[in-house]
Amino acid sequence: MNKKLPTYTITRYLADALAIALAYLFNLLIFFGNIKSGFNFLFLFLSIAFWYLLSQFSKLYSDRRSNKFSEEIIFISYNILLLSILLSSAMYFFELKPNYTTRFFSEYLIYIFVFVASIKYFLRKSIHAALYQGRLFDKILLVGSTPSAINYYETVSKYYYYGYECVGLIDEKPSKINGCTYYGKIDALANILKTQPIDEVVIALPNSDHKDIQRCMEICDYHRTKVRILPDLQQYASSAITVNNIGIMPTISVIDLPLDQWQNKLLKRVFDILFSLLVFFTVGVVLFPLIALFIKLSSRGPVFFKQERWGLNNEKITCFKFRTMVQESSDVDENGKYQQAKKNDPRITWIGSFLRQTNLDELPQFLNVLLGNMSVVGPRPHPTPLNIESMHTIDNYMLRHIVLPGISGWAQVNGCRGETKTSEDMQKRVNFDLYYIHRWTFWLDCQIILQTIINILRGDQNAY
């Protein structure tokens, strides 16, 4: 994308300066009634200068157009948090505090968030529209037809917002990947780069073909074409790995689990308790009695539904939910197989359908969080019959239980929720769970919570 999007990159930087200036002027207008009364050029200059300086630490301008917008919101919030610290210190140093009260400063930061987030969302949608129309694709040439190459081709073909178009394939053996044009053997690489507009070459040869890999890299260097190597590391796909060097030899390090560290466990536990109490004393105070009343009016039976599920280290826990099905419903069919909830499931009551679609049936699980057998964010716990059914057929399934299960998780915000109709659906969910376990950060938890709220507000087609 670096060849075709210099204007977009510059626009992202300039747009933030415009957003900060607009936030400042708007705050002056609201607070003082006019712009001239409290305008201070030094304050505005420091706001913009500090914003760009701190963005180098927060990685605000990393390319995230293929990620969810909730992730970008987290990084915007992080940058504003850093800005509040540095800018408040500057206000004290330059004696600006008498003119700008705490309320003015707080509202200014809120307006920065609103204006910056709005402009970034507009730019994101604009770039997605351009990609959808095929105006900004990078032309990719694929070298090799390994399983990694096939997976790469199918991924960039399916998700247009990555911004890549695979125009052809070269390999020593005549190959065809789902319609990708075969351009010949590796010897043809130099001529292709000379005669066709190729933005990037993706080398996906087996690791044993190191001579061919080296030859391709030399040809690409000569033609000043960007190279990406797709190594055969499928067995490490769900692990957090780093590439280091010992001398000139690259080494791959598989790092320890983040939640094995006591300080991360403590941070996550403190956040779980505080967030759960916040939920209970805000929305819980209002929603719990209302939901209980509607459940009682919709069908006979208890308000709460208790189900045995597996938690940390495969220990059985009692998971609390609001009851969404008729009391007579059974978890297993006549063959003893677990019955997952399906679309238009006759067992679900009318209020139960609403609770499931909005995730409100999960609210009692904040009690599980306070009890310590669940977390706010983590792999969703499955009922015992589903665990037994999946543990023998799904790769690495039991590794989900090396951390506390969660009310929401990385798999759920990426569309893997509801019924798992096939083993492939369950495997995809497990892969997302393992990704979360190996790459946990506090900010990832915040992103998942934010994305969960967004999904609740806009609706989830897999929620039933």
Backbone torsions as a table, in degrees:
resi	resn	phi	psi	omega
1	MET	NA	-14.5	-173.7
2	ASN	-69.0	-20.5	178.8
3	LYS	-79.6	-30.8	-169.9
4	LYS	-107.5	-8.5	-173.7
5	LEU	-123.2	34.1	177.3
6	PRO	-63.6	-36.5	179.0
7	THR	-65.0	-41.0	179.2
8	TYR	-63.6	-42.4	-179.5
9	THR	-63.0	-45.8	179.0
10	ILE	-64.0	-39.6	-179.7
11	THR	-61.1	-38.2	179.6
12	ARG	-60.1	-40.3	179.6
13	TYR	-70.7	-47.9	-177.2
14	LEU	-66.2	-34.1	-178.8
15	ALA	-62.3	-36.0	179.7
16	ASP	-68.5	-37.9	176.5
17	ALA	-62.8	-41.8	177.1
18	LEU	-63.1	-42.3	-179.0
19	ALA	-63.4	-42.8	179.9
20	ILE	-65.0	-42.3	178.6
21	ALA	-63.2	-43.2	178.7
22	LEU	-64.2	-40.8	178.5
23	ALA	-61.9	-40.5	-179.7
24	TYR	-66.2	-47.8	-178.7
25	LEU	-65.7	-39.2	179.1
26	PHE	-64.8	-41.4	179.3
27	ASN	-65.8	-38.8	176.7
28	LEU	-61.7	-43.4	-178.4
29	LEU	-64.3	-41.7	-179.4
30	ILE	-72.0	-41.2	-172.2
31	PHE	-79.8	-44.8	-175.7
32	PHE	-101.8	-12.2	-177.8
33	GLY	89.6	-13.8	175.7
34	ASN	-156.4	166.8	-174.8
35	ILE	-83.9	-34.5	-171.5
36	LYS	-69.5	-32.4	-171.9
37	SER	-57.3	-46.8	-174.3
38	GLY	-113.6	10.6	-175.0
39	PHE	-65.1	131.7	178.2
40	ASN	-137.3	110.7	-175.5
41	PHE	-63.1	-37.2	-179.2
42	LEU	-61.9	-41.5	179.9
43	PHE	-62.6	-44.0	179.0
44	LEU	-65.4	-42.5	179.5
45	PHE	-62.3	-44.3	179.7
46	LEU	-65.3	-36.9	179.0
47	SER	-59.4	-47.5	-177.6
48	ILE	-71.4	-43.0	-178.8
49	ALA	-63.3	-45.6	178.8
50	PHE	-64.2	-36.8	179.7
51	TRP	-58.2	-47.7	-179.3
52	TYR	-70.4	-37.0	178.5
53	LEU	-62.8	-47.6	-177.3
54	LEU	-70.9	-24.6	178.9
55	SER	-63.2	-23.0	176.5
56	GLN	-69.6	-27.0	177.9
57	PHE	-87.6	-37.3	-176.7
58	SER	-85.1	-8.3	-177.9
59	LYS	59.1	38.3	-175.8
60	LEU	-62.8	-34.4	-173.4
61	TYR	-98.0	15.8	170.9
62	SER	-63.1	149.1	-176.2
63	ASP	-74.3	111.1	-178.6
64	ARG	-123.8	25.1	-176.1
65	ARG	-66.4	-21.4	179.6
66	SER	-92.3	-3.7	179.1
67	ASN	-99.2	170.3	179.3
68	LYS	-70.9	149.1	-177.8
69	PHE	-65.5	-24.6	178.3
70	SER	-60.4	-32.7	177.2
71	GLU	-65.7	-41.2	179.5
72	GLU	-65.7	-36.6	177.7
73	ILE	-61.8	-38.7	178.1
74	ILE	-62.0	-42.9	-178.7
75	PHE	-72.0	-32.4	173.8
76	ILE	-63.4	-45.1	-180.0
77	SER	-62.5	-40.8	179.0
78	TYR	-63.1	-42.2	179.9
79	ASN	-66.4	-37.1	177.9
80	ILE	-67.7	-37.0	176.7
81	LEU	-60.5	-45.7	177.5
82	LEU	-65.0	-39.2	179.9
83	LEU	-63.4	-38.9	-179.2
84	SER	-61.5	-37.4	-179.5
85	ILE	-69.7	-49.3	-175.9
86	LEU	-70.7	-40.7	-177.1
87	LEU	-70.9	-36.7	177.4
88	SER	-65.6	-35.2	176.1
89	SER	-65.8	-40.7	178.4
90	ALA	-66.1	-36.6	178.1
91	MET	-61.3	-40.5	178.6
92	TYR	-68.0	-42.1	-177.3
93	PHE	-65.4	-42.5	-178.6
94	PHE	-91.9	8.1	176.4
95	GLU	55.7	46.4	176.9
96	LEU	-93.3	-9.3	-173.3
97	LYS	-62.2	-37.0	179.7
98	PRO	-59.3	-32.0	-179.4
99	ASN	-82.5	-34.8	-175.7
100	TYR	-113.3	110.0	-178.6
101	THR	-76.9	172.7	177.7
102	THR	-60.3	-39.5	178.6
103	ARG	-63.5	-44.1	178.2
104	PHE	-59.2	-45.4	-177.4
105	PHE	-65.5	-42.1	-179.2
106	SER	-64.7	-45.1	179.3
107	GLU	-65.8	-34.5	177.2
108	TYR	-60.6	-43.7	179.2
109	LEU	-65.4	-37.4	177.5
110	ILE	-64.5	-43.4	179.4
111	TYR	-65.7	-36.2	175.5
112	ILE	-59.0	-45.7	179.7
113	PHE	-59.5	-46.6	-177.2
114	VAL	-63.5	-47.5	-176.9
115	PHE	-69.9	-43.7	-179.1
116	VAL	-65.4	-46.1	-179.6
117	ALA	-62.5	-40.4	-179.0
118	SER	-64.7	-45.4	-179.0
119	ILE	-67.4	-39.5	179.1
120	LYS	-65.7	-36.9	177.8
121	TYR	-65.1	-41.0	177.8
122	PHE	-62.7	-44.0	179.0
123	LEU	-64.4	-40.2	179.0
124	ARG	-61.1	-46.8	-179.6
125	LYS	-65.4	-34.4	178.7
126	SER	-66.2	-43.3	-179.3
127	ILE	-70.3	-35.1	176.7
128	HIS	-65.4	-39.1	178.2
129	ALA	-64.4	-41.3	178.7
130	ALA	-65.3	-39.1	178.1
131	LEU	-67.2	-40.6	-179.7
132	TYR	-62.1	-34.4	178.6
133	GLN	-82.4	-2.0	176.5
134	GLY	77.6	20.6	-175.2
135	ARG	-91.1	-13.2	-174.3
136	LEU	-129.3	19.2	-179.5
137	PHE	-69.5	140.8	166.8
138	ASP	-84.6	135.6	179.2
139	LYS	-82.9	122.1	-175.6
140	ILE	-112.1	135.3	171.8
141	LEU	-110.6	125.9	-176.6
142	LEU	-97.6	130.7	178.0
143	VAL	-112.1	112.1	-179.1
144	GLY	106.6	155.6	-179.4
145	SER	-129.5	39.0	178.5
146	THR	-72.4	168.3	174.9
147	PRO	-55.0	-35.2	177.4
148	SER	-64.1	-39.2	178.9
149	ALA	-64.6	-43.0	179.7
150	ILE	-62.9	-43.9	179.6
151	ASN	-64.0	-40.8	179.2
152	TYR	-63.5	-46.2	-178.9
153	TYR	-62.0	-44.7	-178.8
154	GLU	-66.4	-33.2	-179.1
155	THR	-69.4	-49.9	-177.4
156	VAL	-71.3	-24.4	177.3
157	SER	-75.3	-35.6	-177.7
158	LYS	-77.3	-40.7	-175.5
159	TYR	-107.5	95.0	-174.1
160	TYR	-62.9	-28.1	-173.5
161	TYR	-71.1	-6.6	170.9
162	TYR	-67.8	-24.4	174.5
163	GLY	85.5	24.7	-178.9
164	TYR	-123.3	144.1	174.3
165	GLU	-127.6	115.7	-179.1
166	CYS	-82.4	107.6	-172.7
167	VAL	-90.0	-17.3	-178.6
168	GLY	-173.1	172.1	-176.1
169	LEU	-136.8	136.5	170.5
170	ILE	-124.1	143.6	-178.8
171	ASP	-163.0	156.3	-179.8
172	GLU	-64.8	-29.6	177.2
173	LYS	-107.8	135.1	177.8
174	PRO	-53.7	120.9	-175.2
175	SER	-135.3	161.1	177.1
176	LYS	-146.2	124.4	-179.3
177	ILE	-113.3	98.2	174.0
178	ASN	46.0	44.0	175.5
179	GLY	96.0	-4.6	177.8
180	CYS	-70.3	127.3	-174.1
181	THR	-64.4	133.2	176.5
182	TYR	-88.5	121.5	-175.9
183	TYR	-100.8	-2.3	178.6
184	GLY	120.2	-165.3	-178.2
185	LYS	-82.3	176.2	-176.3
186	ILE	-62.6	-28.0	178.7
187	ASP	-60.5	-20.9	-178.3
188	ALA	-81.5	-4.8	-173.5
189	LEU	-59.5	-46.8	-176.9
190	ALA	-60.7	-43.8	-179.4
191	ASN	-66.7	-36.8	179.2
192	ILE	-65.1	-43.9	179.6
193	LEU	-66.6	-28.4	-179.4
194	LYS	-77.0	-34.5	-171.1
195	THR	-105.6	-14.6	-176.3
196	GLN	-126.2	150.0	-179.9
197	PRO	-78.8	84.4	179.0
198	ILE	-100.6	123.9	-179.0
199	ASP	-86.2	-30.4	-175.0
200	GLU	-155.5	142.1	175.6
201	VAL	-110.4	126.1	178.4
202	VAL	-106.3	114.6	-177.6
203	ILE	-94.5	116.4	-178.3
204	ALA	-126.1	46.2	179.1
205	LEU	-85.5	157.8	175.0
206	PRO	-58.5	148.7	-178.5
207	ASN	-58.7	-26.5	-178.9
208	SER	-71.5	-19.6	-179.6
209	ASP	-88.1	50.1	-174.0
210	HIS	-65.2	-29.0	178.8
211	LYS	-68.1	-42.4	178.2
212	ASP	-67.1	-36.5	177.9
213	ILE	-62.5	-44.7	179.5
214	GLN	-64.2	-39.7	-180.0
215	ARG	-64.1	-42.4	179.0
216	CYS	-63.8	-40.1	179.6
217	MET	-64.4	-39.5	179.1
218	GLU	-65.3	-40.7	179.0
219	ILE	-65.2	-42.2	179.5
220	CYS	-66.0	-38.9	176.8
221	ASP	-61.5	-42.0	-179.3
222	TYR	-62.5	-39.0	-178.4
223	HIS	-93.6	9.1	177.2
224	ARG	53.4	45.6	179.2
225	THR	-109.1	134.5	-179.1
226	LYS	-64.0	140.1	-178.6
227	VAL	-120.1	137.5	172.5
228	ARG	-127.3	128.3	179.5
229	ILE	-101.5	127.7	179.5
230	LEU	-104.2	91.3	-174.7
231	PRO	-73.2	159.5	179.4
232	ASP	-85.3	81.0	-176.3
233	LEU	-125.5	36.3	-176.5
234	GLN	-58.5	-32.8	-177.1
235	GLN	-69.8	-13.9	179.5
236	TYR	-108.7	12.0	-171.0
237	ALA	-59.0	-35.0	-177.3
238	SER	-94.8	-0.2	-178.5
239	SER	-97.5	156.5	174.6
240	ALA	-87.4	114.8	-176.8
241	ILE	-122.9	151.9	173.7
242	THR	-129.3	147.2	178.7
243	VAL	-105.3	120.2	178.4
244	ASN	-122.3	177.1	178.3
245	ASN	-127.0	138.3	167.1
246	ILE	-115.1	105.7	-169.4
247	GLY	69.1	-123.1	176.7
248	ILE	-106.2	7.3	-178.9
249	MET	-93.9	122.1	176.6
250	PRO	-73.9	140.9	177.1
251	THR	-127.8	147.9	179.1
252	ILE	-108.3	121.7	-179.9
253	SER	-106.8	127.1	173.7
254	VAL	-95.1	108.9	-170.5
255	ILE	-80.5	161.8	178.7
256	ASP	-66.8	160.5	178.4
257	LEU	-67.8	132.8	-179.4
258	PRO	-58.0	-36.9	-176.9
259	LEU	-82.2	6.7	169.5
260	ASP	-81.2	-15.6	-178.2
261	GLN	-86.4	131.9	-172.5
262	TRP	-61.5	-36.0	-178.4
263	GLN	-67.3	-33.6	176.6
264	ASN	-71.7	-38.7	175.9
265	LYS	-60.9	-43.7	-179.4
266	LEU	-64.4	-45.0	179.5
267	LEU	-59.8	-45.3	-178.9
268	LYS	-65.8	-40.3	-178.7
269	ARG	-67.9	-43.4	178.1
270	VAL	-61.3	-43.5	178.7
271	PHE	-63.7	-41.7	179.2
272	ASP	-57.3	-46.3	-177.7
273	ILE	-65.9	-48.0	-178.1
274	LEU	-64.2	-43.0	-178.6
275	PHE	-67.1	-40.4	179.5
276	SER	-64.6	-42.8	177.7
277	LEU	-63.5	-38.7	177.5
278	LEU	-61.2	-42.7	179.0
279	VAL	-63.8	-46.6	-177.8
280	PHE	-62.7	-39.4	-174.2
281	PHE	-91.3	1.8	176.2
282	THR	-116.8	-88.6	-178.1
283	VAL	-69.3	-29.7	-177.5
284	GLY	-64.5	-39.0	-178.5
285	VAL	-60.2	-35.7	-177.9
286	VAL	-88.0	-46.2	-170.8
287	LEU	-77.6	-34.9	-176.5
288	PHE	-57.7	-51.7	179.3
289	PRO	-66.9	-35.1	178.9
290	LEU	-64.8	-46.8	-179.5
291	ILE	-64.0	-42.0	178.9
292	ALA	-59.4	-41.4	179.5
293	LEU	-63.1	-46.4	-178.4
294	PHE	-66.7	-35.0	177.9
295	ILE	-64.5	-42.0	179.4
296	LYS	-65.9	-35.3	179.9
297	LEU	-74.3	-27.1	-174.1
298	SER	-82.8	-31.8	-177.7
299	SER	-165.8	159.3	178.8
300	ARG	-81.1	153.0	-179.3
301	GLY	128.8	177.2	-178.0
302	PRO	-71.1	159.1	177.6
303	VAL	-73.8	-41.4	-175.8
304	PHE	-99.6	149.0	177.1
305	PHE	-116.1	126.1	179.6
306	LYS	-109.8	133.5	-177.5
307	GLN	-139.9	139.5	177.6
308	GLU	-77.6	126.8	177.0
309	ARG	-135.1	172.7	-179.4
310	TRP	-103.6	133.1	-179.3
311	GLY	-112.1	-143.6	-179.1
312	LEU	-60.5	133.8	179.5
313	ASN	55.4	34.2	175.6
314	ASN	66.6	13.5	178.8
315	GLU	-73.1	140.3	-179.3
316	LYS	-77.1	133.6	178.2
317	ILE	-127.4	158.7	174.4
318	THR	-98.5	114.5	-176.1
319	CYS	-95.8	129.1	-178.5
320	PHE	-97.0	138.2	174.9
321	LYS	-146.3	161.3	167.0
322	PHE	-73.9	138.0	-178.9
323	ARG	-68.2	127.7	-178.9
324	THR	-117.1	-4.4	-178.9
325	MET	-119.5	162.8	175.9
326	VAL	-63.5	151.9	-173.9
327	GLN	-61.5	-31.2	-174.9
328	GLU	-79.2	-6.1	-176.3
329	SER	-66.5	149.8	-178.8
330	SER	-117.3	147.8	179.3
331	ASP	-78.3	-20.8	-176.5
332	VAL	-123.8	151.1	178.7
333	ASP	-86.8	-172.2	-177.5
334	GLU	-66.2	-18.8	178.7
335	ASN	-92.8	2.5	179.5
336	GLY	82.7	10.6	-179.1
337	LYS	-92.1	140.7	-178.1
338	TYR	-64.5	133.0	-179.7
339	GLN	-100.2	106.1	175.1
340	GLN	-75.0	154.0	176.8
341	ALA	-66.4	133.3	-178.6
342	LYS	-116.3	167.2	176.9
343	LYS	-64.2	134.5	-177.6
344	ASN	59.5	33.7	179.3
345	ASP	-64.4	123.7	-177.4
346	PRO	-66.3	-16.1	-179.7
347	ARG	-75.1	-19.3	-174.0
348	ILE	-84.5	131.1	177.7
349	THR	-77.2	169.4	-178.6
350	TRP	-66.0	-39.0	176.3
351	ILE	-74.5	-30.8	177.4
352	GLY	-63.7	-37.7	177.8
353	SER	-61.8	-43.6	178.4
354	PHE	-64.4	-43.7	-179.1
355	LEU	-62.3	-39.5	179.9
356	ARG	-68.9	-41.7	-178.4
357	GLN	-66.0	-29.6	-179.1
358	THR	-101.6	1.3	-178.7
359	ASN	67.5	8.4	-178.6
360	LEU	-69.7	-18.3	177.4
361	ASP	-66.7	-16.1	-178.9
362	GLU	-87.3	-7.8	-174.9
363	LEU	-52.4	-41.9	-179.9
364	PRO	-62.1	-15.2	-179.7
365	GLN	-70.6	-12.3	172.0
366	PHE	-65.4	-22.8	171.4
367	LEU	-67.2	-39.9	174.1
368	ASN	-59.0	-37.3	179.3
369	VAL	-64.4	-45.4	179.4
370	LEU	-65.0	-32.2	177.7
371	LEU	-73.5	-17.9	175.2
372	GLY	94.6	4.8	179.2
373	ASN	-101.0	2.6	172.7
374	MET	-143.2	164.9	175.4
375	SER	-120.7	164.2	176.4
376	VAL	-63.9	-40.5	-180.0
377	VAL	-124.7	135.4	178.7
378	GLY	167.6	178.6	176.4
379	PRO	-61.2	133.7	179.9
380	ARG	-63.8	132.3	178.0
381	PRO	-74.3	138.3	179.7
382	HIS	-103.6	151.0	175.5
383	PRO	-59.9	152.8	-177.0
384	THR	-52.7	-47.2	-179.7
385	PRO	-60.3	-36.9	179.7
386	LEU	-70.5	-35.4	175.7
387	ASN	-62.9	-47.7	-179.6
388	ILE	-62.6	-37.2	-179.6
389	GLU	-69.4	-33.6	-173.6
390	SER	-93.0	-26.2	-172.0
391	MET	-63.5	-23.4	-178.5
392	HIS	-97.3	-8.9	-175.0
393	THR	-118.6	-17.2	-175.9
394	ILE	-109.3	127.7	-179.2
395	ASP	-62.2	133.2	174.6
396	ASN	59.3	25.3	-175.5
397	TYR	-61.1	-43.2	-174.2
398	MET	-71.3	-13.1	178.3
399	LEU	-69.7	-14.1	176.2
400	ARG	-61.6	-23.8	-171.3
401	HIS	-95.9	15.8	178.1
402	ILE	-88.0	-2.2	171.9
403	VAL	-132.1	166.3	177.4
404	LEU	-62.8	138.8	174.6
405	PRO	-69.9	162.9	-175.3
406	GLY	-128.0	164.4	175.6
407	ILE	-70.9	-39.2	173.5
408	SER	-132.1	162.5	-176.6
409	GLY	-151.9	174.7	-179.1
410	TRP	-62.7	-35.1	178.4
411	ALA	-66.3	-41.4	-175.7
412	GLN	-66.8	-41.6	-178.6
413	VAL	-75.8	-10.3	175.0
414	ASN	-101.7	20.1	172.5
415	GLY	93.2	-2.4	-178.0
416	CYS	-95.4	72.3	176.6
417	ARG	-137.3	168.2	-178.3
418	GLY	81.4	-152.8	-175.0
419	GLU	-69.3	135.7	172.1
420	THR	-103.1	98.8	-172.4
421	LYS	-75.2	-30.3	-177.5
422	THR	-129.4	166.3	177.0
423	SER	-65.4	-29.0	177.9
424	GLU	-65.1	-37.6	177.3
425	ASP	-62.8	-43.8	179.4
426	MET	-67.7	-39.0	179.7
427	GLN	-63.0	-39.7	178.5
428	LYS	-63.0	-41.0	178.6
429	ARG	-63.7	-43.6	179.6
430	VAL	-63.3	-40.4	179.4
431	ASN	-61.4	-40.5	176.4
432	PHE	-65.1	-40.2	178.9
433	ASP	-62.4	-42.3	-180.0
434	LEU	-68.2	-35.4	175.1
435	TYR	-59.2	-45.0	-179.9
436	TYR	-63.0	-45.1	-177.1
437	ILE	-60.9	-41.4	-176.1
438	HIS	-82.1	-17.7	-175.6
439	ARG	-122.4	25.1	-176.9
440	TRP	-59.6	136.4	165.8
441	THR	-142.0	160.6	176.7
442	PHE	-60.9	-37.7	-179.0
443	TRP	-69.7	-30.2	175.9
444	LEU	-67.1	-39.3	175.1
445	ASP	-60.4	-43.2	178.7
446	CYS	-62.4	-41.1	179.1
447	GLN	-62.8	-42.8	-178.7
448	ILE	-65.0	-41.3	177.8
449	ILE	-62.6	-44.6	179.6
450	LEU	-63.1	-44.4	-179.4
451	GLN	-66.9	-33.7	176.1
452	THR	-62.2	-43.7	178.3
453	ILE	-63.0	-42.6	178.4
454	ILE	-61.0	-43.4	-179.8
455	ASN	-63.9	-37.4	178.3
456	ILE	-63.6	-43.0	-176.7
457	LEU	-69.5	-39.5	-177.0
458	ARG	-93.5	-10.4	179.0
459	GLY	90.8	147.4	-179.0
460	ASP	-125.9	121.8	-176.0
461	GLN	-66.1	-18.7	179.2
462	ASN	-94.0	4.0	-179.8
463	ALA	-92.1	107.2	175.8
464	TYR	-159.3	NA	NA
